[in-house]
Amino acid sequence: MTLDAKADGLKQRNFPTAQQEAVVAQPPSRYDGPGSAYQLAFTDQDFLLREELRPIRMQLELLKPELLMQELGIEATIVMFGSARIPAPDDARAALEAARKDGTELLVRRAEAALSMSHYYDEARRFAGLVTRRSAQLDKPVYVVTGGGPGIMEAGNRGADEVGGRSIGLNIVLPHEQAPNPYITPELCFQFHYFGLRKMHFLMRSVALVCFPGGFGTLDELFEALTLMQTGKSRKRPVLLFGRDFWSRLINFDLLVETGMISPGDVNLFRFVETAEEAWQVLDEEYGFEKGA
């Protein structure tokens, strides 16, 4: 026996892995029916889904994305928030044409509104491509992460995919069907049950947050991030709001300051941008991306 072979013996496992046990442990026929408790605990879905096992399930939702992203060397992300209801311009134009043929005034108005918002899809798509392409040569590439759904989320993953990059999708199980968009890198497409843990993963590796127009979900994600930075629970990092007109009409930030609801300096936690290039310039000024490329 060679010295190498002897040394290998020192590294051998003393016990089989859980994966090996899960394959081997086939129950005898008597205990293979409904109600049998014979199944290994970690392969028993009914057991894992018990109400009392919620803390374990929450831990698993924290660990699974964390461990897989660590293994893939993902350390820095740019989070893209925004509405699932903002369509691609081509889809918006087709929907408007169909609505006009239908002749229903309400459908036409909604289709016109969707078309007017669809330029944000293009900006999100261009921004994600810009981030992915420009950061590819950095020692630590920056990865786009979205909520994994349609609309602005799809645009973000699509922009990264179109320039040959990887991107992350953190999808959530909802009462209505919510399938991941087709542009997420498969090994980085995650599904969540708990909103809170999903939002933790949005922020854990993020170096910036970019927020496009959206509804309740987008506002929830944006304001939780701002609150964490405002209170010092999270480090400050760039928060970019695409579309000054939309955000200024939606939220009266001046009123919040005038009534003492926030401090005057709190409005410096974010800034408005209009284009993908402007957003990238802000991030480059903050981190010197172009110098490191």
Backbone bond lengths (Angstrom), bond angles and torsions (degrees), N, CA, C in turn:
res aa  C-N    CA-C-N  psi(-1)  N-CA   C-N-CA  omega(-1)  CA-C   N-CA-C  phi
1 M - - - 1.471 - - 1.526 109.38 -
2 T 1.317 117.36 131.68 1.456 121.47 -179.41 1.523 110.24 -74.97
3 L 1.360 113.93 164.45 1.465 119.05 177.69 1.520 111.35 -63.00
4 D 1.352 115.49 -37.14 1.472 119.56 179.13 1.522 111.06 -62.77
5 A 1.330 115.59 -41.91 1.466 119.45 -179.89 1.520 110.66 -65.47
6 K 1.332 116.47 -39.94 1.466 119.95 177.72 1.526 110.52 -64.41
7 A 1.335 116.73 -41.30 1.463 120.47 179.89 1.525 110.74 -64.25
8 D 1.340 116.48 -36.06 1.468 120.10 178.07 1.519 110.74 -61.79
9 G 1.325 115.72 -33.75 1.459 119.00 179.05 1.513 113.25 -62.33
10 L 1.321 116.78 -27.46 1.460 120.89 178.70 1.519 112.00 -70.64
11 K 1.341 116.30 -20.81 1.465 120.52 -174.76 1.524 112.96 -99.96
12 Q 1.321 116.98 -3.92 1.458 119.20 -175.88 1.521 111.31 -67.86
13 R 1.340 115.66 146.82 1.462 121.29 178.38 1.527 110.08 -69.63
14 N 1.311 115.46 143.71 1.459 120.29 175.29 1.524 112.39 -86.53
15 F 1.347 115.90 -19.97 1.457 120.87 -177.62 1.528 109.00 -132.66
16 P 1.322 118.00 151.11 1.466 119.95 176.14 1.525 110.65 -66.56
17 T 1.322 116.16 155.48 1.461 120.40 177.60 1.530 110.11 -74.33
18 A 1.333 115.21 162.23 1.458 120.20 176.49 1.524 110.34 -61.14
19 Q 1.332 116.78 -36.22 1.464 120.63 179.40 1.519 110.62 -63.03
20 Q 1.330 116.44 -42.27 1.461 120.03 178.30 1.527 111.23 -64.39
21 E 1.298 116.29 -41.72 1.461 120.39 -179.98 1.527 111.20 -65.23
22 A 1.321 116.10 -38.02 1.465 119.89 -178.58 1.521 111.24 -64.24
23 V 1.326 117.24 -32.52 1.475 121.47 179.05 1.516 110.29 -76.38
24 V 1.314 115.97 -40.35 1.465 120.79 -174.66 1.521 112.16 -75.09
25 A 1.339 116.65 -36.55 1.468 121.08 -168.86 1.522 112.73 -75.83
26 Q 1.327 117.46 70.58 1.455 122.11 174.18 1.526 108.47 -89.39
27 P 1.317 118.29 124.95 1.466 119.66 -174.92 1.520 112.64 -70.64
28 P 1.329 116.76 146.97 1.472 119.87 172.27 1.522 109.54 -59.66
29 S 1.330 116.80 155.33 1.465 120.31 -173.07 1.525 112.73 -56.01
30 R 1.335 117.64 -36.35 1.464 120.52 -179.65 1.523 111.83 -59.16
31 Y 1.326 116.99 -29.31 1.474 121.31 -173.98 1.529 112.35 -113.73
32 D 1.320 115.70 25.00 1.465 121.10 -177.24 1.525 112.18 -107.26
33 G 1.314 116.83 12.87 1.453 119.64 -176.80 1.513 112.92 -106.44
34 P 1.337 116.99 -178.62 1.472 121.78 179.05 1.523 110.97 -59.92
35 G 1.327 114.67 139.64 1.456 119.81 176.10 1.510 114.32 88.47
36 S 1.325 118.00 -10.71 1.453 119.55 178.87 1.527 110.35 -71.04
37 A 1.328 116.34 139.42 1.463 121.76 178.53 1.524 112.06 -98.35
38 Y 1.343 116.64 10.95 1.462 120.85 -170.88 1.533 113.15 -70.13
39 Q 1.312 118.21 -22.96 1.470 121.61 -173.54 1.527 111.76 -63.33
40 L 1.337 116.66 143.51 1.468 120.57 175.50 1.523 110.03 -55.87
41 A 1.312 117.09 138.71 1.472 121.11 -174.96 1.519 112.04 -56.63
42 F 1.350 117.01 -41.38 1.462 119.20 -175.06 1.523 113.28 -80.26
43 T 1.344 117.95 -3.01 1.470 120.87 172.97 1.529 111.56 -111.81
44 D 1.314 116.64 0.52 1.464 122.36 -175.71 1.529 109.56 -92.64
45 Q 1.343 116.60 97.79 1.463 120.38 -175.80 1.521 112.14 -63.69
46 D 1.309 117.19 -40.58 1.467 119.56 179.64 1.529 110.84 -59.41
47 F 1.309 115.38 -40.10 1.471 119.48 178.47 1.526 111.13 -67.24
48 L 1.339 116.96 -45.13 1.469 120.72 -177.98 1.527 112.39 -65.14
49 L 1.335 116.89 -24.34 1.458 120.68 -178.45 1.529 112.90 -91.85
50 R 1.304 118.19 5.66 1.465 120.76 176.70 1.529 110.41 -63.94
51 E 1.324 116.06 150.16 1.468 121.26 -179.12 1.526 111.39 -56.25
52 E 1.345 116.07 -39.01 1.474 119.95 -176.64 1.523 113.01 -68.54
53 L 1.337 116.71 -15.68 1.472 120.80 -177.35 1.525 112.58 -92.31
54 R 1.344 117.55 8.19 1.466 119.80 -179.35 1.529 112.61 -53.84
55 P 1.345 120.07 -44.46 1.484 118.38 179.10 1.525 112.97 -58.26
56 I 1.328 116.88 -35.11 1.471 120.23 178.49 1.521 110.09 -68.47
57 R 1.329 116.50 -42.90 1.467 119.85 179.95 1.523 110.63 -64.02
58 M 1.325 117.65 -38.48 1.465 120.59 177.87 1.527 110.42 -64.46
59 Q 1.325 116.03 -40.65 1.463 119.83 178.13 1.523 111.08 -63.20
60 L 1.332 116.43 -40.21 1.457 120.25 179.14 1.524 111.28 -64.66
61 E 1.346 117.43 -38.90 1.473 120.03 178.06 1.519 111.93 -67.76
62 L 1.316 116.67 -27.87 1.464 119.61 174.15 1.526 110.67 -74.13
63 L 1.323 116.12 -43.29 1.462 120.72 -171.61 1.521 113.94 -76.64
64 K 1.330 118.17 -41.80 1.459 119.42 -172.31 1.529 112.40 -58.07
65 P 1.347 120.32 -56.29 1.468 118.59 178.33 1.520 112.67 -62.64
66 E 1.333 116.68 -37.32 1.465 120.04 -178.29 1.520 111.05 -61.52
67 L 1.330 117.22 -48.64 1.457 120.36 -177.23 1.527 111.90 -67.40
68 L 1.337 116.94 -41.34 1.465 119.39 -178.46 1.525 111.29 -68.34
69 M 1.336 117.29 -37.31 1.472 118.58 178.09 1.524 111.25 -71.36
70 Q 1.317 116.81 -34.64 1.466 119.13 174.19 1.519 110.76 -60.83
71 E 1.326 116.11 -44.69 1.466 120.31 -179.21 1.524 111.96 -62.44
72 L 1.330 117.45 -30.57 1.462 121.66 179.97 1.538 112.22 -91.33
73 G 1.319 117.19 4.30 1.461 121.46 175.51 1.512 114.63 72.23
74 I 1.321 118.10 25.89 1.466 121.43 -179.09 1.526 109.36 -87.88
75 E 1.327 116.11 113.52 1.456 121.24 -176.75 1.525 112.95 -118.23
76 A 1.328 117.50 -24.25 1.467 120.62 -176.23 1.521 110.02 -131.90
77 T 1.327 115.64 132.15 1.464 120.41 179.37 1.523 110.27 -133.32
78 I 1.318 115.14 157.52 1.456 122.22 168.35 1.524 106.47 -117.36
79 V 1.315 115.75 120.63 1.459 121.80 -175.69 1.521 109.83 -87.98
80 M 1.312 115.76 133.78 1.459 121.42 177.16 1.522 109.02 -116.26
81 F 1.326 115.85 111.76 1.456 122.04 175.41 1.528 108.98 -99.84
82 G 1.325 116.94 155.52 1.459 120.53 175.86 1.509 111.73 161.62
83 S 1.311 115.29 170.05 1.455 121.39 -171.54 1.529 113.41 -69.05
84 A 1.333 113.78 141.83 1.470 120.30 171.04 1.515 111.37 -75.49
85 R 1.339 117.24 -9.88 1.470 121.15 -172.25 1.529 113.39 -99.35
86 I 1.321 117.22 1.18 1.466 119.45 178.46 1.532 108.31 -88.37
87 P 1.331 117.98 115.01 1.469 120.60 -174.86 1.521 112.51 -85.95
88 A 1.321 115.06 165.52 1.461 120.26 169.50 1.525 108.26 -66.47
89 P 1.343 118.43 146.39 1.469 120.53 -177.33 1.521 114.39 -53.36
90 D 1.319 118.45 -42.14 1.468 120.17 179.98 1.527 111.04 -61.98
91 D 1.321 116.45 -41.57 1.462 120.49 178.94 1.531 110.45 -66.76
92 A 1.336 115.75 -38.31 1.468 119.86 -179.91 1.521 111.50 -65.43
93 R 1.341 116.44 -40.39 1.466 119.56 178.86 1.533 111.03 -66.43
94 A 1.328 116.35 -39.44 1.464 120.04 178.83 1.529 110.56 -65.43
95 A 1.327 116.89 -38.97 1.467 120.66 179.39 1.526 110.93 -67.04
96 L 1.332 116.35 -37.75 1.462 119.49 178.69 1.529 110.76 -66.71
97 E 1.309 116.51 -42.10 1.467 120.02 178.38 1.526 110.54 -60.63
98 A 1.354 116.12 -42.58 1.464 119.99 179.57 1.524 110.81 -65.92
99 A 1.344 117.04 -38.19 1.464 120.69 179.71 1.526 111.21 -66.16
100 R 1.319 116.95 -38.24 1.467 120.23 179.15 1.526 111.12 -67.45
101 K 1.320 115.71 -35.70 1.463 118.83 176.51 1.524 110.75 -67.57
102 D 1.323 115.78 -36.22 1.465 120.15 178.15 1.526 111.08 -67.04
103 G 1.354 114.49 -37.71 1.458 119.56 175.56 1.515 115.87 85.94
104 T 1.340 118.16 0.63 1.460 121.22 178.88 1.527 109.54 -77.77
105 E 1.319 116.98 121.26 1.470 121.24 -173.12 1.531 111.99 -60.13
106 L 1.336 116.82 -41.51 1.461 120.16 -179.13 1.525 111.00 -63.21
107 L 1.332 116.40 -43.11 1.466 120.05 178.95 1.517 111.02 -63.61
108 V 1.303 117.53 -38.30 1.464 121.39 179.25 1.517 110.07 -64.92
109 R 1.334 116.89 -44.74 1.475 119.92 -179.33 1.527 111.02 -62.14
110 R 1.332 115.34 -43.00 1.468 118.72 179.24 1.526 111.32 -65.32
111 A 1.318 117.07 -39.90 1.461 120.85 179.71 1.526 110.89 -67.37
112 E 1.320 116.92 -36.62 1.467 120.46 176.88 1.522 110.74 -66.07
113 A 1.340 116.65 -40.75 1.468 120.07 177.85 1.523 110.70 -63.95
114 A 1.332 116.32 -41.73 1.463 120.15 179.34 1.524 111.11 -62.88
115 L 1.330 116.81 -40.21 1.456 120.18 178.86 1.527 111.14 -65.35
116 S 1.335 116.43 -39.62 1.469 119.46 -179.50 1.533 111.75 -65.86
117 M 1.346 116.84 -26.40 1.467 120.59 179.90 1.523 112.28 -90.89
118 S 1.323 116.88 -11.80 1.465 119.56 -171.30 1.526 113.66 -67.75
119 H 1.336 117.72 -17.85 1.471 118.54 178.59 1.527 110.97 -64.52
120 Y 1.338 116.74 -22.99 1.466 119.06 176.92 1.526 110.77 -68.09
121 Y 1.331 117.52 -30.89 1.466 120.87 175.09 1.527 109.12 -59.84
122 D 1.336 116.00 -46.61 1.463 119.58 180.00 1.523 112.27 -63.52
123 E 1.341 116.63 -40.83 1.470 119.40 179.63 1.525 110.55 -65.90
124 A 1.331 117.14 -40.05 1.466 120.50 178.18 1.523 110.63 -63.89
125 R 1.303 115.87 -41.33 1.461 121.13 179.44 1.529 110.53 -64.68
126 R 1.320 116.88 -44.31 1.470 120.66 -179.97 1.528 110.88 -68.31
127 F 1.333 116.67 -38.69 1.464 120.00 -179.76 1.524 110.66 -64.33
128 A 1.322 117.51 -45.16 1.462 120.75 -179.89 1.532 110.96 -62.08
129 G 1.331 116.18 -40.55 1.458 119.42 177.06 1.512 111.98 -64.27
130 L 1.318 115.70 -39.53 1.470 121.40 179.61 1.521 110.63 -63.46
131 V 1.325 116.88 -48.34 1.469 121.66 179.33 1.519 110.62 -59.93
132 T 1.317 116.69 -47.20 1.468 121.27 -175.77 1.522 111.50 -65.96
133 R 1.324 116.43 -43.65 1.463 120.64 -178.03 1.529 111.70 -70.77
134 R 1.329 117.10 -46.58 1.473 120.83 -174.89 1.529 112.20 -71.67
135 S 1.331 117.60 -28.70 1.470 119.31 -176.55 1.526 112.73 -93.75
136 A 1.328 117.35 -3.59 1.465 120.68 -174.75 1.527 112.64 -60.61
137 Q 1.328 117.14 -29.56 1.455 120.69 -176.81 1.523 113.96 -92.29
138 L 1.312 117.06 0.66 1.459 120.42 179.10 1.524 110.85 -72.13
139 D 1.330 116.63 156.80 1.460 119.87 174.89 1.525 110.73 -58.47
140 K 1.344 114.61 -37.02 1.460 120.56 176.41 1.525 107.88 -122.48
141 P 1.322 117.96 94.09 1.471 120.02 179.32 1.525 111.05 -57.84
142 V 1.322 115.09 152.29 1.462 121.22 178.70 1.524 108.01 -104.84
143 Y 1.306 116.09 129.85 1.459 121.67 -175.68 1.524 110.25 -108.17
144 V 1.311 115.41 138.68 1.462 121.45 174.86 1.522 108.90 -76.62
145 V 1.337 115.96 135.45 1.452 120.75 174.93 1.527 108.56 -128.56
146 T 1.329 115.97 134.44 1.463 121.79 178.67 1.532 108.91 -130.11
147 G 1.330 114.94 177.87 1.457 120.07 175.52 1.508 113.92 -76.21
148 G 1.335 116.97 -1.14 1.456 121.09 170.95 1.514 116.44 81.78
149 G 1.338 118.25 -0.54 1.455 120.90 -177.50 1.520 112.77 -96.10
150 P 1.334 116.66 -156.55 1.471 121.45 179.68 1.532 111.35 -83.51
151 G 1.341 115.77 -169.43 1.469 121.34 175.58 1.515 112.81 66.83
152 I 1.330 116.15 -133.98 1.469 121.54 -179.37 1.517 110.87 -59.71
153 M 1.319 116.86 -35.23 1.466 120.12 179.09 1.532 110.08 -62.85
154 E 1.294 116.50 -46.25 1.467 120.65 177.04 1.524 110.69 -59.53
155 A 1.326 116.41 -42.84 1.466 120.57 -179.16 1.524 110.91 -59.28
156 G 1.349 116.84 -40.82 1.458 120.01 179.62 1.517 112.11 -64.01
157 N 1.309 117.31 -50.24 1.467 120.10 178.98 1.521 111.47 -65.14
158 R 1.312 116.43 -35.55 1.465 120.93 -179.48 1.526 110.80 -66.04
159 G 1.315 116.71 -43.74 1.462 120.08 -179.61 1.516 111.94 -60.84
160 A 1.329 116.92 -40.26 1.465 120.40 178.57 1.524 110.69 -68.43
161 D 1.326 116.46 -42.34 1.461 121.27 -178.39 1.525 111.45 -64.12
162 E 1.318 117.11 -37.06 1.467 120.91 -176.14 1.527 113.09 -68.23
163 V 1.330 117.48 -21.09 1.470 119.27 177.33 1.534 110.89 -102.74
164 G 1.332 116.34 14.35 1.460 120.61 175.14 1.512 114.98 82.42
165 G 1.339 117.56 17.82 1.455 120.65 -178.20 1.520 113.23 -102.56
166 R 1.318 114.67 167.90 1.456 120.79 174.93 1.525 109.37 -93.88
167 S 1.323 116.29 152.37 1.459 120.90 175.12 1.516 109.46 -148.36
168 I 1.316 115.39 162.39 1.462 122.71 -171.71 1.521 109.70 -110.05
169 G 1.316 116.67 142.49 1.459 122.00 173.74 1.514 109.91 -128.53
170 L 1.328 116.92 124.07 1.466 122.32 178.66 1.523 107.99 -108.31
171 N 1.320 115.79 85.79 1.462 121.44 -175.88 1.524 110.37 -79.79
172 I 1.338 116.38 158.42 1.463 121.36 -179.09 1.523 109.20 -129.85
173 V 1.328 116.46 140.27 1.459 121.35 176.15 1.532 108.32 -74.69
174 L 1.325 117.04 125.21 1.455 122.83 -179.57 1.526 109.72 -125.37
175 P 1.350 116.74 159.43 1.469 119.34 178.91 1.526 112.85 -58.02
176 H 1.336 116.92 -37.09 1.461 119.17 173.56 1.524 108.49 -92.73
177 E 1.303 116.89 159.58 1.466 121.37 -173.24 1.521 110.68 -61.79
178 Q 1.343 116.08 129.20 1.460 121.34 179.41 1.525 107.29 -134.94
179 A 1.314 117.02 90.32 1.463 121.10 179.86 1.523 109.29 -89.62
180 P 1.322 117.57 146.11 1.465 119.07 175.83 1.522 110.52 -65.90
181 N 1.325 115.83 146.11 1.463 119.05 177.45 1.528 109.73 -69.80
182 P 1.328 118.56 159.02 1.474 121.19 -170.63 1.522 115.12 -80.85
183 Y 1.347 118.81 5.67 1.461 120.30 -174.17 1.535 113.35 -104.43
184 I 1.328 117.29 -1.33 1.467 120.75 179.83 1.530 109.05 -74.79
185 T 1.321 116.52 142.08 1.462 120.30 173.31 1.533 108.35 -63.63
186 P 1.340 118.70 123.63 1.469 120.29 -172.17 1.521 114.98 -52.93
187 E 1.337 117.46 -42.27 1.470 118.92 -178.11 1.527 112.37 -75.03
188 L 1.354 116.54 -2.81 1.463 121.14 178.38 1.527 111.45 -120.39
189 C 1.326 115.81 21.06 1.463 121.25 178.55 1.529 108.38 -102.54
190 F 1.331 116.22 108.90 1.458 121.70 -174.38 1.527 110.58 -112.71
191 Q 1.319 115.32 152.97 1.456 121.21 178.35 1.527 108.93 -121.90
192 F 1.334 115.50 134.01 1.467 120.97 -176.75 1.526 111.10 -119.81
193 H 1.313 114.64 149.88 1.459 122.11 169.54 1.528 110.06 -99.66
194 Y 1.342 117.01 -36.94 1.459 122.34 -173.99 1.530 111.30 -99.51
195 F 1.343 116.16 120.41 1.456 119.93 177.76 1.531 111.23 -58.96
196 G 1.334 116.78 -40.94 1.463 120.06 -175.88 1.515 112.74 -60.48
197 L 1.324 117.28 -42.77 1.462 120.20 -179.76 1.513 111.17 -72.41
198 R 1.313 116.22 -33.76 1.472 119.55 174.87 1.528 109.93 -60.91
199 K 1.328 116.84 -44.84 1.465 119.60 -179.53 1.528 111.54 -67.06
200 M 1.334 117.15 -32.40 1.467 119.18 174.28 1.518 110.95 -59.77
201 H 1.340 115.91 -43.28 1.463 119.11 -178.67 1.528 111.68 -70.81
202 F 1.325 118.32 -27.85 1.462 119.26 172.25 1.531 110.51 -58.60
203 L 1.313 116.63 -40.90 1.463 120.79 -168.88 1.524 114.28 -95.63
204 M 1.312 118.68 -21.35 1.464 120.78 -169.97 1.526 113.40 -60.35
205 R 1.312 118.08 -39.69 1.465 121.06 -177.16 1.532 113.02 -111.14
206 S 1.323 117.39 5.09 1.463 120.21 -170.60 1.524 112.19 -75.55
207 V 1.327 115.22 137.35 1.470 121.50 172.89 1.521 110.42 -103.71
208 A 1.329 117.37 -9.97 1.461 122.42 177.42 1.513 108.71 -164.16
209 L 1.343 114.77 155.74 1.456 120.99 175.38 1.519 108.12 -125.60
210 V 1.323 115.27 129.96 1.461 121.21 -178.19 1.525 107.20 -119.94
211 C 1.326 116.04 120.76 1.457 120.59 -170.85 1.523 110.67 -118.56
212 F 1.312 115.51 119.17 1.461 122.74 176.35 1.530 108.51 -95.84
213 P 1.321 117.86 166.64 1.469 119.52 178.46 1.525 112.06 -52.74
214 G 1.331 114.53 142.69 1.453 119.60 -179.92 1.514 110.99 -167.26
215 G 1.320 115.54 -176.62 1.455 121.76 -176.85 1.514 112.51 -105.49
216 F 1.338 116.07 -142.85 1.462 120.57 -174.28 1.525 112.52 -57.25
217 G 1.344 117.18 -44.69 1.460 120.07 -177.77 1.520 111.94 -62.85
218 T 1.323 116.07 -44.23 1.462 120.53 179.18 1.523 110.91 -63.44
219 L 1.335 116.33 -43.15 1.471 120.39 179.58 1.526 110.69 -64.32
220 D 1.320 116.74 -39.99 1.462 120.80 177.88 1.526 110.61 -59.34
221 E 1.319 116.48 -47.59 1.467 120.79 -179.18 1.519 111.29 -65.25
222 L 1.324 116.93 -43.93 1.458 121.21 -178.96 1.521 111.21 -62.97
223 F 1.335 117.13 -50.34 1.456 119.33 -173.06 1.526 112.47 -74.68
224 E 1.312 118.54 -27.14 1.464 117.77 172.58 1.522 109.95 -64.73
225 A 1.334 117.02 -42.53 1.464 120.09 178.98 1.524 110.84 -63.74
226 L 1.337 117.02 -44.68 1.465 120.06 179.40 1.526 111.50 -63.59
227 T 1.329 117.04 -38.84 1.468 120.44 178.97 1.522 111.14 -63.64
228 L 1.323 116.63 -42.56 1.468 119.78 179.38 1.518 111.03 -62.68
229 M 1.322 117.57 -38.46 1.470 120.80 178.11 1.520 111.33 -73.71
230 Q 1.321 117.07 -40.42 1.465 121.57 179.67 1.526 111.37 -61.01
231 T 1.327 116.60 -39.58 1.462 121.04 -175.92 1.524 113.09 -89.53
232 G 1.319 117.66 -1.37 1.451 120.62 179.67 1.516 114.56 79.38
233 K 1.321 117.87 9.25 1.462 120.43 177.19 1.523 111.89 -76.87
234 S 1.326 116.29 -16.57 1.458 121.74 -179.98 1.524 107.72 -138.97
235 R 1.317 116.88 148.20 1.461 118.87 179.49 1.521 109.95 -68.19
236 K 1.317 115.20 150.13 1.463 119.20 178.22 1.521 109.40 -75.42
237 R 1.317 114.30 140.88 1.457 121.13 176.16 1.525 106.96 -149.43
238 P 1.321 118.79 163.08 1.468 119.37 -176.68 1.532 112.42 -58.69
239 V 1.328 114.88 133.29 1.469 122.32 172.25 1.522 106.08 -122.54
240 L 1.317 116.73 114.02 1.459 122.24 -174.44 1.519 109.42 -110.85
241 L 1.331 115.73 125.98 1.462 121.66 178.56 1.519 108.76 -104.31
242 F 1.316 116.71 114.32 1.465 120.92 179.39 1.533 109.39 -78.52
243 G 1.330 115.42 121.68 1.456 120.39 175.01 1.519 113.75 96.87
244 R 1.331 117.18 81.18 1.473 120.86 -178.64 1.525 111.42 -56.34
245 D 1.328 117.52 -41.77 1.465 120.23 -176.55 1.528 110.75 -61.12
246 F 1.316 117.10 -45.10 1.464 120.33 179.93 1.524 110.78 -61.48
247 W 1.330 117.00 -52.50 1.459 120.33 -174.58 1.520 112.47 -68.10
248 S 1.324 117.69 -36.26 1.468 120.59 -179.89 1.523 111.76 -69.37
249 R 1.330 116.17 -33.89 1.468 119.17 176.66 1.520 111.53 -75.96
250 L 1.318 116.58 -32.10 1.460 120.84 -177.96 1.527 112.14 -74.75
251 I 1.331 117.04 -43.30 1.464 121.80 -174.07 1.522 109.45 -127.87
252 N 1.314 116.78 124.27 1.457 122.00 177.87 1.527 108.78 -86.45
253 F 1.331 115.79 84.33 1.458 120.06 -178.33 1.530 111.26 -63.19
254 D 1.339 116.81 -34.90 1.467 119.92 179.13 1.521 110.88 -61.96
255 L 1.337 117.34 -39.60 1.461 120.82 178.56 1.528 111.14 -62.15
256 L 1.326 116.44 -38.95 1.458 119.66 178.81 1.527 111.28 -61.87
257 V 1.338 115.92 -38.58 1.469 119.79 177.59 1.522 110.37 -71.16
258 E 1.347 116.91 -47.73 1.473 121.16 -176.29 1.520 112.85 -60.24
259 T 1.323 116.94 -34.71 1.462 120.86 -179.16 1.522 112.89 -90.61
260 G 1.318 116.82 3.57 1.458 120.68 177.95 1.512 114.83 75.83
261 M 1.323 116.83 13.49 1.453 119.49 -179.15 1.524 111.98 -73.70
262 I 1.316 116.74 -28.58 1.462 121.97 171.20 1.519 107.77 -134.11
263 S 1.312 117.03 160.85 1.462 121.63 177.21 1.522 109.92 -78.67
264 P 1.338 118.03 152.49 1.473 119.29 179.84 1.526 113.09 -53.68
265 G 1.335 116.60 -37.08 1.459 119.26 -178.33 1.510 114.72 -72.02
266 D 1.340 116.52 -13.37 1.461 118.77 -178.53 1.526 112.91 -66.34
267 V 1.327 116.74 -24.04 1.465 118.49 178.86 1.528 111.19 -71.20
268 N 1.324 116.99 -10.42 1.462 119.92 176.63 1.528 112.31 -84.88
269 L 1.331 116.52 -0.32 1.458 119.60 177.23 1.522 111.77 -72.28
270 F 1.329 117.54 -13.90 1.458 121.10 -178.59 1.523 108.83 -142.57
271 R 1.310 115.36 166.20 1.459 120.32 173.51 1.520 109.41 -147.62
272 F 1.311 115.20 155.58 1.462 121.46 -178.19 1.525 110.28 -90.54
273 V 1.334 115.35 143.99 1.460 121.97 172.36 1.522 107.70 -138.39
274 E 1.330 115.72 161.51 1.470 119.94 -178.00 1.522 113.74 -119.52
275 T 1.335 117.05 -26.49 1.458 119.95 -175.14 1.522 111.54 -131.07
276 A 1.321 115.47 162.56 1.454 121.20 177.62 1.526 111.06 -60.16
277 E 1.320 116.04 -40.85 1.472 120.18 -178.33 1.524 110.99 -66.03
278 E 1.324 116.46 -40.94 1.468 119.77 178.99 1.532 110.54 -64.20
279 A 1.320 116.68 -41.13 1.464 120.36 178.69 1.527 110.77 -63.51
280 W 1.331 117.16 -43.60 1.462 120.01 179.31 1.526 110.76 -63.72
281 Q 1.313 117.49 -38.97 1.467 120.77 179.44 1.526 111.26 -60.93
282 V 1.335 116.53 -41.82 1.469 120.14 177.54 1.525 110.51 -60.68
283 L 1.316 116.61 -44.26 1.458 120.43 -179.04 1.528 111.56 -68.57
284 D 1.318 116.31 -36.32 1.462 120.31 178.13 1.528 110.58 -65.88
285 E 1.334 116.95 -39.40 1.463 120.71 176.96 1.528 111.14 -63.81
286 E 1.312 116.31 -34.20 1.468 121.24 -179.08 1.528 112.17 -74.74
287 Y 1.346 116.60 -41.34 1.464 120.26 -170.40 1.527 115.00 -117.54
288 G 1.334 118.20 -7.80 1.452 119.84 -179.05 1.516 113.22 64.48
289 F 1.325 116.30 41.12 1.465 120.24 -177.39 1.535 112.03 -58.34
290 E 1.330 115.93 -44.51 1.460 118.60 -174.98 1.523 112.07 -65.27
291 K 1.332 117.36 -32.47 1.466 120.14 178.96 1.515 111.58 -70.66
292 G 1.347 115.54 -30.13 1.466 119.00 -178.00 1.502 113.95 -85.75
293 A 1.349 116.55 -9.73 1.468 119.77 -176.53 1.521 111.35 -78.92
